[in-house]
Amino acid sequence: MAAKNEMSNGEIADALRGIPWGEVVTYGELAARAGRPRAPRAAGTFCAENNFPLVVPCHRVVSSSGLGGYGSLGADYKRRLLALEGVEL
C-alpha cells in the first residue's frame, strides 16, 4: 500500500491509460489525474521505469518545459510516436 504522500503504480497507470490518443499532459497533470497533484516526480519515475510503453502510453506525458525524455529510446522516438497521433511538439 502506498504511503499517504506517494501514489501507487496502479493509480499512475490508470491515469495514463485515460489520456486520449492525440493528447499530451505534463508530469504534474498526470500526478493530479492520479490523485496526487504534488507528486510529479513520482509520475516521472513511473514513466521512466514503464516496461509496457504502448499499453501504458508514457509518450503522451511531457515536461512542463518541453518534450521531456523517453528513457533509452530517446526524445526523437517519443516525438515520432506523438507525430503518429497528430501531436507536433
C-alpha positions in Angstrom: 0.0 0.0 0.0 1.3 3.5 -0.9 2.1 5.9 1.8 -0.1 8.9 2.2 2.1 11.2 0.1 3.0 8.5 -2.5 0.9 7.1 -5.3 0.7 3.6 -6.4 1.8 2.4 -9.8 -1.8 1.3 -10.4 -3.0 4.9 -9.9 -0.5 6.3 -12.3 -1.1 3.5 -14.9 -4.9 4.1 -14.8 -4.4 7.9 -15.2 -2.0 7.2 -18.2 -4.5 4.9 -19.9 -7.1 7.7 -19.5 -5.1 10.1 -21.7 -6.8 10.1 -25.1 -5.0 9.4 -28.4 -3.5 12.6 -29.7 -3.4 14.4 -26.4 -0.5 15.1 -24.1 -0.3 16.1 -20.4 2.6 17.2 -18.2 4.0 15.1 -15.4 2.3 17.4 -13.0 -1.1 17.0 -14.7 -0.6 13.2 -14.7 0.1 13.3 -11.0 -3.1 15.3 -10.5 -5.1 12.9 -12.6 -3.8 10.1 -10.4 -5.0 11.9 -7.3 -1.6 13.3 -6.1 -1.1 16.8 -7.6 2.1 17.3 -5.6 3.8 14.2 -6.9 5.0 15.0 -10.5 8.4 13.3 -9.8 6.7 10.1 -8.8 4.8 10.2 -12.1 8.0 10.8 -14.0 9.7 7.9 -12.2 6.9 5.6 -13.1 7.2 6.7 -16.8 10.9 6.2 -16.8 10.5 2.6 -15.4 7.5 1.7 -17.5 8.0 -1.7 -19.2 4.8 -1.5 -21.3 5.1 1.8 -23.2 2.5 1.1 -25.8 -0.1 -0.3 -23.4 0.7 2.4 -20.7 1.4 5.3 -23.0 4.1 7.4 -21.3 5.0 9.0 -24.6 1.9 11.2 -24.0 3.4 12.8 -20.9 5.7 15.7 -21.5 7.8 18.1 -19.4 6.3 21.4 -18.4 9.2 23.0 -20.2 9.0 20.9 -23.4 9.1 17.4 -24.7 11.0 15.7 -21.9 12.8 12.4 -22.3 11.8 8.8 -23.3 14.2 6.6 -21.5 16.7 4.6 -23.6 14.7 5.2 -26.7 15.2 8.9 -26.6 13.3 12.1 -27.3 13.3 11.5 -31.1 11.4 8.3 -30.7 8.9 9.9 -28.4 8.5 12.7 -30.9 7.8 10.1 -33.7 5.2 8.3 -31.6 3.4 11.6 -30.9 3.6 12.6 -34.5 1.8 9.3 -35.4 -1.0 10.6 -33.1 -1.0 14.0 -34.8 0.9 15.8 -32.0 3.7 18.1 -33.0 6.0 19.5 -30.3 
